[in-house]
Amino acid sequence: MGDLSNISLREHLAELAAFKANGSPFVSLYLNAQADQHGRDNFAPFVRKEFNKRVKDFEEDSQEHKSFIQDSGRIARYLEKDLTASSNGVAIFACAGADGYFKAIELDAPIQSNELHISDRPHLYPLARVADQYPRYAALIADTDAARLFVFDLGKIDGRSELDNTGNDLAQDGVRSPLRYERRVEEYNSLHAKEAVEMLRRVVRDESIRHIILAGDDVIVPLLRKHLPTELADMVVDVLPLDIRMPEHEILKATLGSMQMDNIQSDAEKVRDLLDKYRSGGAAVVGLRDTLTALSRGQVDELLLSASPNEISVDEGILYDAVSGSKMGPIEPGSAAAGMLVTEAVQTGAAITFVEDPAILAGIGGVGAVLRYQA
């Protein structure tokens, strides 16, 4: 997953969402660390410019100023000395005023744009967005002699298994009849497919996989599907005509494309379901104010928000705490609102869906939620 110490990205998000603000500035820095055509990173000018600009937001010699200076220095040292050269993205969270809090999460998946956020708590929208763009799934690629099984997560291989039956000799018992030989081949292929499916079943169970892609030729794929138990068949996102000898990076590219296309189709279905529930007076809310209220009450089962944070608008300008009823003050639309939504969702265990097409949420301010229960 590209994270630290084998901690899952969900665990990182949960830890960050639980951070208690103490008045010190909290720095959330996201960087695209992909190398350019010369093999170099290009984020250094952005970091220098943004830190030099944002330090002026704090009164000199104040505690906030000192905290920010310490954080910017520590981040600069990390980027210069500790950042792994192969990382394609990095998210750094720091607050010197909170007992020196510092967390750097390096990713194999790229972060699309460089962003610096300074608030009283972590800004989690871009990190949760990466998790949505690069989901965890299994890809089984087979022919009639072998099978390769990959678990992909956040744009990299997180596990692999192989099955090789190429050493079996179908004619070793002296079978000469073409009909009998053809029957032997069919039996052999069916047994091989069954073994490949069993390998897949074990990995899905052990790795808590929820999405599967099958790949292979016209002979093996129907056999794989024939032997798939219902619980696995329901997880199949796509079936692709891939050669088992294809390089791993090409398998990742092809299967990830299928996953992302399925995600777009799933988005549209989820939004239709949300709107149907809302219009019929069911367990759903739309708009920023009502969604945040439902999140603060722990009502939200799944949060749906625009993958373009600028599409998230403030419907009434002033929001109120759902529990105490006290005024929270104006909340800026866009990135700030998106970050608040994601943090609340992570804190309450709500699923998060980023809707890729901003148009289908435009009429409801870019956000809505399906509820666990109605108040």
Secondary structure, 3 states (H helix, E strand, C coil): CCCCCCCCHHHHHHHHHCCCCCCCCEEEEEEECCCCCCCCCCCHHHHHHHHHHHHHHCCCCCHHHHHHHHHHHHHHHHHHHCCCCCCCEEEEEEECCCCCEEEEEEECCCCCCCEEEEECCCCCHHHHHHHHHCCCEEEEEECCCEEEEEEEECCEEEEEEEEECCCCCCCCCCCCCHHHHHHHHHHHHHHHHHHHHHHHHHHHHHHCCCCEEEEECCCHHHHHHHHCCHHHHCCEEEEECCCCCCCHHHHHHHHHHHHHHHHHHHHHHHHHHHHHHHHCCCCEEECHHHHHHHHHCCCEEEEEEECCHHHCCCCCCEEECCCCCCEEEECCCCHHHHHHHHHHHHHCCCEEEEECCHHHHHHHCCEEEEECCCC
